[in-house]
Amino acid sequence: MSVAVAPAPRAAPRAEAADVVIRTVDLARDYEIGAEVVRALRGVSLEVRRNEFVAIMGPSGSGKSTLMNLIGCLDTPTAGEYWLNGQRVSDLRDSELAHIRNREIGFVFQTFNLLPRASALHNVELPLIYGGIRARARRERAVAALEAVGLGDRKEHRPSELSGGQRQRVAVARALVTNPTILLADEPTGNLDSVTGEEIMHLLETLYTKGQTIILVTHEHDIAAHARRQVHIKDGVIDRDTATEGTTV
C-alpha cells in the first residue's frame, strides 16, 4: 500500500535585516530580439545595506546596465524578486514605479541630463516639483542641496555657464534633494577629464561618510576603487563580490 506524501511547504521568505535597503532574489531579465531571446540577467541575488558604497562592475554586455535599470526601477524583471527599502517593487506597475523612483532613488547620469535653459536652482528643484512640494520649501531644499555640493554661489547659472564638473555637481544636488534611500550613479565621470572625475568621486565619498547609500555603475577600475565593495557581473550573473578599502577623502 502506497502512502501519499504531502508536498513540503514552501519556505517562508527570509526575514529582512533592518538595514537592508536593496534585496534581489534570483533576478532575471530576458529580451526578445526578433526570434532570439537574450538572457541579460540569469539569476542575481544581492543585498545592499544602508550606508554602503557599492560599485557594480563588468564589461560591455555583462548585464551590469540591466541590473542598474532594475535597481533604479527603470525596468521590470522577467523573473525573481526585488525589494527596495522593505517594499517588493518587482511586480509594480509603471505608475507605481515612477512614484518609487521619485521618492526613493536619486539618479546621477554620465550625460548630466540638465535642462539647458534652466538655472542650476531650477534644475535641482525639478524632482520636488514633480513631488508636489510647495515653492518656498522646494527652493530652500534646492539651495541646501547646491550648498552641500559646493555650488551655493552658482545657483542662478545655467548649464552653459558651468564647467563639466560643476554641471555634474548640479546633477548630484538634484539627485540628493529628495533625500533618497539610495544614490544611483551611472558612469558619473564618463564625460569628465581625470582631474574633474576625481573631484566628483571625492564628493561621492564625502556623501558616503555622511551616511548616504551609494551604488556606482562603472567599468573603470580606478573609479570603482573609491567604493567599499565591488560586485563584478559576468554573463548575467555575479562573478565575484568583494569588500575593498576605498580611497581616502
Buried (B, 14 or more C-beta within 10 A) or exposed (E): EEEEEEEEEEEEEEEEEEEBBBBBBEBBBBEEEEEEEEBBBBBBEBBBBBBBBBBBBBEEBBBBBBBBBBBBBBBBBBBBBBBBBEEEBBEBEEEEBBBBBBBBBBBBBBEBEBEEEBBBBBBBBBBBEEEEBEEEEBBEBBBBBBEBBBBBEBBEBBBEEBEBBBBBBBBBBBBBBBEBBBBBBBBBBBBBEEEBBBBBBBBBBBBBEEEBBBBBBBBBEEBBBBBBBBBBBBBBBBEEEEEBEBBEE
